[in-house]
Structure formats: C-alpha cells, structure tokens
Amino acid sequence: MASKEPLQITDPEMLRAMAHPVRQRILIELNVREHARAADLARTLDVPANSISFHLRVLAKHHFIEEAPELARDKRDRVWRPVVEQFIVDRNLAGAENAIDPYLRWLRAMFLRDREAPGAREDFHEGMASGAFFTRDEAEELTAEVFAVMEKWWDRTGAAKRADPDDPERKFYQILYAVGPRDLASEPVPET
C-alpha cells in the first residue's frame, strides 16, 4: 500500500516525470487499484500497452511506483504498485505550474461545459466558487474537515473500484479543493 506521507518534489526531472498527463492518469489508477499490470492499465486508460510500459518505467525510475513481484504470476509478469498517494511540489521549482495545469484545464472545462452537450445529462457535474471570512485557524479547521470527508469517500469508492475494476458505471470524478486568502483590492480590474 502507498505511503500516506506526501512526497516532496524538489527535482525538475521528478516534476517532469509526474506532470505528464498519461503518468498522472496511471498514478491515479494505481492508487485506486493498489496494483496493476501494464495490460490492465492500457485497457482501462485506452492507451497502447507499449506506451503504458514506457510511462511505468519512467514513474519507477523516479520512485513514484515500484514492482510488486510477490503479486506476479511468473518471472515475466510485471505488477506495479504506487509508492505514494500525495505529492507536494516545491513552488520555486522551474515548471511547477505544469503539475497543476491539467487540473486547472479540467476545472475550466467543467465550469464552461454546455449542459446540453452529448453525455452531459448522464454525468454529474457540479462546481462552486464561494468565499467566507475566516481566521487562519478556522481555514485550517475547515480544510481538515473537508480532507476527512474526501478520505472517507476515497476509501469507500476505491474499495468498490477494486471489487469491480471494470464497472462501466464507476467513473473517475475529479475533486479540487483550494482555500486561501484573496485580496480583491489588489487584483487588476478588467476594462469594460
């Protein structure tokens, strides 16, 4: 099982390894499944197996994942498992924005999505932007509560995914949470 301790990313090579969109998808899937073979990941992510194998080797080289030989059927069978669940990227690292860009693109697309687009009626989409006046302690308390709820649901849905990894009803839903002070007075006002 992956470590609950966040991995500190302070090396540009390590950042490039985890910032690749396919590798991010692989890391998510491995954390849900707890282990998988390249063929399993290729089928689930709809990416060619040779490409998945390449990305797995890159992730292993940078210690995001490791082989799990005890889960292999034979000596040629390669099973992979995650080493960590969470990452903290050094903000001063050149290219640090590459780690968050895929999440921000998804968030923008979700907020701008046409509700009448094909498939939109079948999928659940919800976004909210809100604000409140907090002390630092209150903001930290809110964050701890949100993380506890997210962890409960991660455990619950991860167990269901592991029980039936090919369930077509079970889709990966992205959840983003951010909290921090916003100084509206210092933000530029667009000209109208």
Summary of the structure (lengths in Angstrom):
residues: 192
radius of gyration: 19.1
end to end distance: 53.4
largest distance: 66.7
contacts: 424
relative contact order: 0.13
helix: 48%
strand: 9%
